[in-house]
Amino acid sequence: MTTIELLQPDDWHVHLRNDEMLAAVVGYSAQRFRYAMVMPNLMPPITSSEAAATYRAQILQHVPASKSGFNPQMAIYCSDTVDLNDLKAGIASGAIAAVKYYPAGATTNSAAGGQSMADFMTLYEVLAESGVRLLVHAESTDPTVDLFDREAVFLERQLATVCERLPELQVTVEHVSTAAGIDFVAAHDQAVATITPHHLSKERSDLLAHGMKPDLFCKPIINSAADRDALVAAATSGESSFFLGTDSAPHPTTAKYGPTAKAGIFNAAYGLEVVAEVFYQQNKLDQLEAFTSRNGAKAYGVDVADTKIRLTREAVDADIATSFTTAAGDEVVLFGTDEAALWKVEQL
């Protein structure tokens, strides 16, 4: 039996949706995490300080009373509708913690995204002056680019240029999925990266080798075994530029199992167990706290938690739930059930 205690983890990239789905999923995040960076790709997108504050209030309405320390941090959507004065005021008030850039059409609810990062340099200058991070979905939407090369191409063609033009801009490469992404962060002092449980634990053979598995389909796509190994090496290194962002993104089975699978994996329930097992298999549990609880707090300028959790690797006797159902009757599959059967998580 293996036991480890960690400072309360944070999740620096999560999708909580709205309405019945929000009510169903927020408790999973609040159960495990302290801070959560909440993505703004709703319909319509969150593009103002008022909308961010309203959405945060909606989230808190559904947080269990026992988890009142859960602290959603609100990102707004990088769009030409963002008012820069409102952005400055929202940053000053704490209503806006980050701005998220989506390439138009890259992923769920990204139609309002940008055609080119270079179109928003004035907005980035506001972020650079304030010290607030730009969060980037780094994925080319050029149809001539191979699906598995789209992160590398976007970083080279778009984000590298922005970083060169504005070296004081603090950037988070979200859900980094390739060795090229790891190399980009290493080459740019202003950049950090979130890494997801599913990109750490799976590679494209898991997704495709025995028929396409829609429950493993996400954007950016799960890539090669070599890319996964690069992500694992970075995550387990203790290097402060890399930290946990689950990119937990619920979709009902009706959207996952249709003719076109929606991109997204819901891992808020068991993502911590998945990450713990990756670190355990690498004999790197001594670096787990840095990845889950320290590095992200440092990047976002917040104190680490004053509470702890305990993880114990032992057979879990209780039945492991494999899905949940919203009040509207939508079923969502839970990622990480195998790992959840190996790890017990306790709040201290």
Backbone hydrogen bonds in HBPLUS format (Angstrom, degrees):
<---DONOR---> <-ACCEPTOR-->    atom                        ^
c    i                          cat <-CA-CA->   ^        H-A-AA   ^      H-
h    n   atom  resd res      DA  || num        DHA   H-A  angle D-A-AA Bond
n    s   type  num  typ     dist DA aas  dist angle  dist       angle   num
A0313-ARG N   A0002-THR O   2.69 MM 311  5.11 163.1  1.71 155.4 161.2     1
A0004-ILE N   A0311-LEU O   2.87 MM 307  5.35 154.1  1.94 153.3 161.6     2
A0311-LEU N   A0004-ILE O   2.81 MM 307  5.35 170.9  1.81 165.5 167.8     3
A0006-LEU N   A0309-ILE O   2.89 MM 303  5.41 159.7  1.93 152.0 158.8     4
A0309-ILE N   A0006-LEU O   2.83 MM 303  5.41 153.9  1.90 154.7 163.5     5
A0008-GLN N   A0307-THR O   2.88 MM 299  5.62 155.5  1.94 142.3 138.4     6
A0034-ARG N   A0009-PRO O   2.90 MM  25  6.24 150.1  1.99 151.8 161.0     7
A0010-ASP N   A0292-THR O   3.02 MM 282  6.24 160.1  2.06 168.7 162.3     8
A0011-ASP N   A0035-TYR O   2.96 MM  24  6.18 171.5  1.96 154.0 154.6     9
A0037-MET N   A0011-ASP O   2.92 MM  26  6.51 148.0  2.02 145.8 155.5    10
A0012-TRP N   A0244-LEU O   3.22 MM 232  6.37 172.0  2.23 138.1 138.3    11
A0247-ASP N   A0013-HIS O   2.77 MM 234  5.10 154.2  1.83 143.7 144.3    12
A0014-VAL N   A0037-MET O   2.96 MM  23  6.07 142.8  2.10 168.6 164.6    13
A0039-MET N   A0014-VAL O   2.95 MM  25  6.04 163.9  1.98 164.5 166.3    14
A0015-HIS N   A0248-SER O   2.95 MM 233  5.81 155.0  2.01 159.0 164.6    15
A0022-LEU N   A0018-ASN O   3.21 MM   4  4.39 162.0  2.24  99.4 102.3    16
A0023-ALA N   A0019-ASP O   3.14 MM   4  6.48 165.7  2.16 156.4 160.0    17
A0024-ALA N   A0020-GLU O   3.05 MM   4  6.23 141.4  2.21 139.9 150.0    18
A0024-ALA N   A0021-MET O   3.09 MM   3  5.05 123.0  2.43  94.0 108.7    19
A0025-VAL N   A0021-MET O   2.97 MM   4  6.16 148.5  2.07 154.5 162.2    20
A0026-VAL N   A0022-LEU O   3.14 MM   4  5.84 168.8  2.15 158.0 158.3    21
A0028-TYR N   A0025-VAL O   3.00 MM   3  5.59 137.6  2.19 116.7 127.1    22
A0030-ALA N   A0026-VAL O   2.97 MM   4  6.21 168.8  1.98 157.8 161.3    23
A0031-GLN N   A0027-GLY O   2.92 MM   4  5.87 140.2  2.08 138.4 147.9    24
A0032-ARG N   A0029-SER O   3.20 MM   3  5.60 135.4  2.41 105.9 116.0    25
A0033-PHE N   A0029-SER O   2.85 MM   4  5.72 164.5  1.88 165.4 170.6    26
A0071-ASN N   A0034-ARG O   2.84 MM  37  5.96 173.4  1.85 153.3 153.7    27
A0036-ALA N   A0071-ASN O   3.26 MM  35  6.33 146.4  2.38 137.4 133.4    28
A0073-GLN N   A0036-ALA O   2.72 MM  37  5.79 171.0  1.73 156.7 155.4    29
A0038-VAL N   A0073-GLN O   2.80 MM  35  5.92 166.4  1.82 169.7 172.9    30
A0075-ALA N   A0038-VAL O   3.32 MM  37  6.11 157.5  2.37 159.5 159.9    31
A0042-LEU N   A0040-PRO O   2.83 MM   2  5.72 139.3  2.00 104.4  93.2    32
A0046-ILE N   A0040-PRO O   3.09 MM   6  5.01 165.2  2.11 144.1 148.8    33
A0077-TYR N   A0046-ILE O   2.71 MM  31  5.72 169.1  1.72 166.8 170.6    34
A0052-ALA N   A0048-SER O   2.98 MM   4  6.19 155.1  2.04 146.0 153.3    35
A0053-ALA N   A0049-SER O   2.94 MM   4  6.12 159.2  1.99 146.9 152.0    36
A0054-THR N   A0050-GLU O   2.92 MM   4  6.12 156.8  1.98 148.2 154.9    37
A0055-TYR N   A0051-ALA O   2.93 MM   4  6.07 161.6  1.96 147.3 152.3    38
A0056-ARG N   A0052-ALA O   2.93 MM   4  6.12 157.2  1.98 146.7 153.2    39
A0057-ALA N   A0053-ALA O   3.05 MM   4  6.25 155.6  2.11 144.0 150.1    40
A0058-GLN N   A0054-THR O   3.05 MM   4  6.36 150.8  2.14 145.2 153.2    41
A0059-ILE N   A0055-TYR O   2.95 MM   4  6.27 154.5  2.02 150.4 157.2    42
A0060-LEU N   A0056-ARG O   2.99 MM   4  6.28 166.1  2.01 154.2 156.9    43
A0061-GLN N   A0057-ALA O   3.15 MM   4  6.35 138.5  2.33 140.6 150.7    44
A0062-HIS N   A0059-ILE O   2.99 MM   3  5.65 152.7  2.06 117.3 124.9    45
A0063-VAL N   A0060-LEU O   3.27 MM   3  5.11 165.3  2.30 101.6 106.1    46
A0067-LYS N   A0064-PRO O   2.86 MM   3  5.37 161.2  1.89 118.3 124.8    47
A0070-PHE N   A0067-LYS O   3.09 MM   3  5.86 169.0  2.10 125.3 127.3    48
A0097-ALA N   A0074-MET O   2.77 MM  23  5.41 172.8  1.78 157.7 158.9    49
A0076-ILE N   A0098-ALA O   3.02 MM  22  6.55 150.9  2.11 143.8 146.9    50
A0100-LYS N   A0076-ILE O   2.77 MM  24  6.05 164.2  1.79 163.6 168.6    51
A0078-CYS N   A0100-LYS O   2.77 MM  22  5.48 164.3  1.79 153.7 148.2    52
A0082-VAL N   A0079-SER O   3.16 MM   3  5.62 169.7  2.17 114.1 117.2    53
A0087-LEU N   A0083-ASP O   2.83 MM   4  6.15 151.9  1.91 151.3 160.7    54
A0088-LYS N   A0084-LEU O   2.98 MM   4  6.19 160.3  2.02 144.7 148.6    55
A0089-ALA N   A0085-ASN O   2.97 MM   4  6.20 161.7  2.00 146.6 151.8    56
A0090-GLY N   A0086-ASP O   2.76 MM   4  5.90 156.4  1.82 150.3 157.3    57
A0091-ILE N   A0087-LEU O   2.93 MM   4  6.12 151.0  2.02 148.2 155.6    58
A0092-ALA N   A0088-LYS O   2.97 MM   4  6.18 162.9  2.00 148.3 153.2    59
A0093-SER N   A0089-ALA O   2.95 MM   4  6.13 148.6  2.05 145.4 153.5    60
A0094-GLY N   A0090-GLY O   3.10 MM   4  6.01 123.2  2.44 131.4 144.1    61
A0095-ALA N   A0090-GLY O   2.92 MM   5  4.96 116.0  2.34 148.6 156.6    62
A0096-ILE N   A0090-GLY O   3.05 MM   6  5.10 158.3  2.10 118.9 115.9    63
A0094-GLY N   A0091-ILE O   3.19 MM   3  5.14 141.5  2.34  96.9 108.0    64
A0099-VAL N   A0133-ARG O   3.27 MM  34  6.73 158.1  2.32 157.3 163.7    65
A0135-LEU N   A0099-VAL O   2.74 MM  36  5.94 172.3  1.74 161.7 164.1    66
A0101-TYR N   A0135-LEU O   2.72 MM  34  6.07 168.0  1.73 167.4 168.1    67
A0137-HIS N   A0101-TYR O   3.02 MM  36  6.17 167.4  2.04 169.7 172.2    68
A0114-GLY N   A0102-TYR O   2.87 MM  12  6.30 142.3  2.01 164.4 166.1    69
A0106-ALA N   A0103-PRO O   3.05 MM   3  5.53 156.7  2.11 145.4 140.7    70
A0104-ALA N   A0114-GLY O   2.90 MM  10  5.10 168.7  1.91 136.5 136.8    71
A0105-GLY N   A0110-SER O   3.17 MM   5  5.13 151.8  2.26  99.1 107.6    72
A0113-GLY N   A0110-SER O   2.94 MM   3  5.28 160.4  1.98 119.5 121.6    73
A0119-ASP N   A0116-SER O   3.17 MM   3  5.74 164.3  2.20 114.5 119.2    74
A0120-PHE N   A0117-MET O   3.14 MM   3  5.99 171.2  2.15 128.9 130.0    75
A0124-TYR N   A0120-PHE O   3.04 MM   4  6.40 158.5  2.09 153.3 160.0    76
A0125-GLU N   A0121-MET O   2.93 MM   4  6.20 144.5  2.05 146.3 155.8    77
A0126-VAL N   A0122-THR O   3.32 MM   4  6.70 146.2  2.44 141.3 148.7    78
A0126-VAL N   A0123-LEU O   3.07 MM   3  5.26 123.3  2.41  99.5 113.3    79
A0127-LEU N   A0123-LEU O   3.18 MM   4  6.62 155.3  2.24 147.9 154.4    80
A0128-ALA N   A0124-TYR O   2.81 MM   4  6.10 160.9  1.85 153.8 159.1    81
A0129-GLU N   A0125-GLU O   2.98 MM   4  6.15 157.0  2.04 145.8 151.4    82
A0130-SER N   A0126-VAL O   3.10 MM   4  6.27 144.4  2.23 142.4 151.8    83
A0130-SER N   A0127-LEU O   3.13 MM   3  5.13 122.6  2.48  94.5 109.1    84
A0131-GLY N   A0127-LEU O   2.82 MM   4  5.85 127.3  2.10 148.8 162.6    85
A0132-VAL N   A0127-LEU O   3.17 MM   5  5.02 134.3  2.39 139.5 141.7    86
A0134-LEU N   A0170-GLN O   2.93 MM  36  6.32 160.4  1.97 158.1 162.1    87
A0172-THR N   A0134-LEU O   2.89 MM  38  6.18 161.7  1.92 155.4 155.9    88
A0136-VAL N   A0172-THR O   2.93 MM  36  6.17 158.9  1.97 175.1 171.6    89
A0174-GLU N   A0136-VAL O   3.00 MM  38  5.64 160.7  2.03 146.4 151.4    90
A0140-SER N   A0150-ARG O   3.02 MM  10  4.78 164.2  2.05 114.2 119.0    91
A0145-VAL N   A0142-ASP O   2.99 MM   3  5.60 166.7  2.01 122.4 126.8    92
A0149-ASP N   A0146-ASP O   2.88 MM   3  5.26 158.3  1.93 116.2 123.5    93
A0153-VAL N   A0149-ASP O   3.03 MM   4  6.20 164.6  2.06 159.6 164.4    94
A0154-PHE N   A0150-ARG O   3.11 MM   4  6.06 161.4  2.14 137.9 143.1    95
A0155-LEU N   A0151-GLU O   3.01 MM   4  6.22 168.3  2.02 158.3 161.3    96
A0156-GLU N   A0152-ALA O   3.07 MM   4  6.23 158.4  2.12 146.3 152.1    97
A0157-ARG N   A0153-VAL O   2.85 MM   4  5.93 168.7  1.87 156.9 160.3    98
A0158-GLN N   A0154-PHE O   2.83 MM   4  5.44 157.0  1.88 147.4 152.6    99
A0159-LEU N   A0154-PHE O   3.30 MM   5  6.67 153.0  2.37 141.2 148.4   100
A0160-ALA N   A0155-LEU O   2.89 MM   5  5.78 147.6  2.00 154.2 160.0   101
A0162-VAL N   A0158-GLN O   3.28 MM   4  6.64 158.7  2.33 151.6 157.1   102
A0163-CYS N   A0159-LEU O   2.97 MM   4  6.21 164.3  2.00 157.4 161.3   103
A0164-GLU N   A0160-ALA O   3.00 MM   4  6.18 150.5  2.08 143.7 151.7   104
A0165-ARG N   A0161-THR O   3.00 MM   4  6.19 155.5  2.06 148.4 154.7   105
A0166-LEU N   A0162-VAL O   2.91 MM   4  5.99 141.5  2.06 147.2 157.6   106
A0169-LEU N   A0166-LEU O   3.01 MM   3  5.65 165.5  2.04 122.4 127.1   107
A0171-VAL N   A0190-GLN O   3.04 MM  19  6.08 167.0  2.06 143.5 147.7   108
A0192-VAL N   A0171-VAL O   2.95 MM  21  6.40 145.8  2.07 150.9 161.7   109
A0173-VAL N   A0192-VAL O   2.81 MM  19  6.18 166.5  1.83 157.6 154.0   110
A0194-THR N   A0173-VAL O   3.18 MM  21  6.59 149.5  2.28 145.2 152.2   111
A0176-VAL N   A0194-THR O   2.96 MM  18  6.23 148.8  2.06 169.7 165.0   112
A0181-GLY N   A0178-THR O   3.10 MM   3  5.17 124.8  2.42  95.0 108.2   113
A0182-ILE N   A0178-THR O   3.20 MM   4  6.64 153.9  2.28 144.7 151.2   114
A0183-ASP N   A0179-ALA O   2.90 MM   4  6.16 160.6  1.94 152.0 157.3   115
A0184-PHE N   A0180-ALA O   2.91 MM   4  6.10 147.8  2.02 141.4 150.4   116
A0185-VAL N   A0181-GLY O   3.14 MM   4  6.42 162.2  2.17 150.6 153.4   117
A0186-ALA N   A0182-ILE O   3.08 MM   4  6.33 161.0  2.11 149.2 154.7   118
A0187-ALA N   A0183-ASP O   3.00 MM   4  6.16 137.6  2.19 141.9 152.8   119
A0187-ALA N   A0184-PHE O   3.13 MM   3  5.14 128.3  2.41  94.6 108.2   120
A0188-HIS N   A0185-VAL O   3.20 MM   3  5.25 153.6  2.28 102.6 110.3   121
A0191-ALA N   A0188-HIS O   3.03 MM   3  5.51 165.9  2.05 118.7 123.3   122
A0193-ALA N   A0241-SER O   2.81 MM  48  6.19 157.1  1.86 172.7 178.0   123
A0243-PHE N   A0193-ALA O   3.18 MM  50  6.64 152.2  2.26 156.2 163.8   124
A0195-ILE N   A0243-PHE O   2.96 MM  48  6.19 141.3  2.11 152.7 162.5   125
A0245-GLY N   A0195-ILE O   3.29 MM  50  5.58 165.5  2.31 129.7 129.9   126
A0200-LEU N   A0196-THR O   3.15 MM   4  6.30 143.2  2.29 141.8 151.6   127
A0201-SER N   A0197-PRO O   3.10 MM   4  6.17 140.6  2.26 141.5 151.0   128
A0202-LYS N   A0198-HIS O   3.03 MM   4  5.69 139.9  2.19 143.1 148.9   129
A0206-ASP N   A0203-GLU O   2.81 MM   3  5.63 136.5  2.00 127.4 137.5   130
A0204-ARG N   A0223-ASN O   2.68 MM  19  5.04 145.0  1.80 144.6 149.7   131
A0208-LEU N   A0204-ARG O   2.90 MM   4  6.04 150.4  1.99 148.4 155.9   132
A0209-ALA N   A0205-SER O   2.82 MM   4  4.65 154.5  1.88 126.0 133.6   133
A0213-LYS N   A0207-LEU O   2.98 MM   6  5.36 152.2  2.06 153.8 159.5   134
A0211-GLY N   A0208-LEU O   3.35 MM   3  5.26 146.0  2.48 123.3 115.7   135
A0216-LEU N   A0213-LYS O   2.99 MM   3  5.66 162.6  2.02 122.0 127.7   136
A0217-PHE N   A0214-PRO O   3.11 MM   3  5.02 165.6  2.13 105.1 108.8   137
A0264-GLY N   A0217-PHE O   2.98 MM  47  6.29 169.0  2.00 142.2 138.6   138
A0228-ARG N   A0224-SER O   2.93 MM   4  6.28 161.0  1.97 150.7 156.0   139
A0229-ASP N   A0225-ALA O   2.92 MM   4  6.15 157.2  1.97 146.1 152.3   140
A0230-ALA N   A0226-ALA O   3.07 MM   4  6.34 147.6  2.18 141.0 149.2   141
A0231-LEU N   A0227-ASP O   3.00 MM   4  6.35 154.1  2.07 151.9 158.9   142
A0232-VAL N   A0228-ARG O   2.90 MM   4  6.18 161.7  1.93 156.6 161.5   143
A0233-ALA N   A0229-ASP O   2.94 MM   4  6.11 159.7  1.98 145.5 151.2   144
A0234-ALA N   A0230-ALA O   3.05 MM   4  6.25 156.5  2.11 144.1 150.0   145
A0235-ALA N   A0231-LEU O   2.86 MM   4  6.06 168.8  1.87 156.2 159.4   146
A0236-THR N   A0232-VAL O   2.96 MM   4  5.99 162.7  1.99 152.6 156.6   147
A0237-SER N   A0234-ALA O   3.26 MM   3  5.19 156.5  2.31 100.4 107.4   148
A0242-PHE N   A0239-GLU O   3.31 MM   3  6.25 172.1  2.32 128.2 129.2   149
A0244-LEU N   A0291-PHE O   3.10 MM  47  6.00 150.3  2.19 154.3 149.2   150
A0249-ALA N   A0265-ILE O   2.84 MM  16  5.19 166.3  1.86 121.0 125.8   151
A0255-ALA N   A0252-PRO O   2.88 MM   3  5.47 146.9  1.99 115.1 124.3   152
A0256-LYS N   A0252-PRO O   3.08 MM   4  6.42 141.7  2.23 142.6 154.0   153
A0253-THR N   A0331-GLU O   2.76 MM  78  5.77 146.2  1.87 158.1 167.5   154
A0257-TYR N   A0253-THR O   2.86 MM   4  5.65 159.5  1.90 151.4 153.4   155
A0262-LYS N   A0255-ALA O   3.10 MM   7  5.74 147.2  2.22 126.0 135.2   156
A0335-PHE N   A0266-PHE O   3.03 MM  69  5.96 161.6  2.06 165.6 164.2   157
A0271-GLY N   A0267-ASN O   2.66 MM   4  4.91 129.0  1.92 159.2 161.4   158
A0273-GLU N   A0270-TYR O   3.09 MM   3  5.34 119.3  2.47 103.3 117.6   159
A0274-VAL N   A0270-TYR O   3.09 MM   4  6.43 155.5  2.15 153.5 160.9   160
A0275-VAL N   A0271-GLY O   3.00 MM   4  6.28 162.4  2.03 152.2 155.6   161
A0276-ALA N   A0272-LEU O   2.91 MM   4  6.10 161.5  1.94 148.2 153.9   162
A0277-GLU N   A0273-GLU O   2.98 MM   4  6.17 155.7  2.04 147.4 153.1   163
A0278-VAL N   A0274-VAL O   3.10 MM   4  6.42 153.9  2.17 147.2 154.1   164
A0279-PHE N   A0275-VAL O   3.02 MM   4  6.34 166.5  2.04 158.4 160.8   165
A0280-TYR N   A0276-ALA O   2.83 MM   4  6.00 154.0  1.89 147.1 155.4   166
A0281-GLN N   A0277-GLU O   2.91 MM   4  6.06 163.6  1.93 150.5 153.8   167
A0282-GLN N   A0278-VAL O   3.17 MM   4  6.40 135.7  2.37 139.0 150.7   168
A0282-GLN N   A0279-PHE O   3.17 MM   3  5.07 129.4  2.44  92.5 106.1   169
A0284-LYS N   A0279-PHE O   2.84 MM   5  4.94 173.7  1.85 151.3 151.2   170
A0283-ASN N   A0280-TYR O   2.95 MM   3  4.98 160.1  1.99 107.3 112.9   171
A0287-GLN N   A0284-LYS O   2.88 MM   3  5.57 165.3  1.90 122.6 127.6   172
A0288-LEU N   A0285-LEU O   3.16 MM   3  5.07 162.9  2.19 103.1 108.4   173
A0291-PHE N   A0287-GLN O   3.35 MM   4  6.67 159.1  2.40 149.8 154.5   174
A0292-THR N   A0288-LEU O   2.95 MM   4  6.16 163.9  1.97 159.9 164.4   175
A0293-SER N   A0289-GLU O   2.80 MM   4  5.23 154.6  1.86 142.9 149.0   176
A0294-ARG N   A0289-GLU O   3.20 MM   5  6.47 127.9  2.49 148.3 153.9   177
A0295-ASN N   A0290-ALA O   2.90 MM   5  5.56 172.4  1.91 153.8 154.8   178
A0298-LYS N   A0294-ARG O   3.00 MM   4  6.27 156.2  2.06 155.1 161.8   179
A0299-ALA N   A0295-ASN O   3.02 MM   4  6.31 157.9  2.07 146.9 152.8   180
A0300-TYR N   A0296-GLY O   2.99 MM   4  6.22 152.6  2.07 152.0 158.5   181
A0302-VAL N   A0297-ALA O   2.95 MM   5  5.07 162.7  1.98 145.9 148.2   182
A0301-GLY N   A0298-LYS O   3.25 MM   3  5.10 161.0  2.29  99.7 105.3   183
A0348-LEU N   A0308-LYS O   2.94 MM  40  5.40 163.9  1.96 146.8 145.2   184
A0310-ARG N   A0346-GLU O   2.78 MM  36  5.10 158.2  1.83 147.8 154.8   185
A0346-GLU N   A0310-ARG O   2.85 MM  36  5.10 157.9  1.90 150.4 157.2   186
A0312-THR N   A0344-LYS O   2.90 MM  32  5.10 157.7  1.95 147.0 154.2   187
A0344-LYS N   A0312-THR O   2.80 MM  32  5.10 162.5  1.83 148.9 154.6   188
A0314-GLU N   A0342-LEU O   2.80 MM  28  5.35 128.6  2.07 141.3 154.5   189
A0316-VAL N   A0341-ALA O   3.05 MM  25  5.07 159.6  2.09 136.8 136.6   190
A0334-LEU N   A0322-THR O   2.92 MM  12  5.27 176.2  1.92 130.9 131.0   191
A0324-PHE N   A0332-VAL O   2.98 MM   8  5.48 149.0  2.08 147.2 156.8   192
A0332-VAL N   A0324-PHE O   2.85 MM   8  5.48 158.6  1.90 159.3 165.0   193
A0326-THR N   A0330-ASP O   2.84 MM   4  5.20 158.2  1.88 144.3 148.0   194
A0329-GLY N   A0326-THR O   2.91 MM   3  5.18 162.1  1.94 110.4 115.7   195
A0340-ALA N   A0336-GLY O   2.95 MM   4  6.15 150.4  2.04 150.1 159.6   196
A0341-ALA N   A0337-THR O   3.20 MM   4  6.39 132.8  2.43 139.5 149.0   197
A0341-ALA N   A0338-ASP O   3.28 MM   3  5.41 139.1  2.46  96.4 107.0   198
A0342-LEU N   A0339-GLU O   2.91 MM   3  5.16 156.9  1.96 108.3 116.0   199
A0343-TRP N   A0339-GLU O   3.25 MM   4  6.50 132.5  2.49 150.3 162.6   200
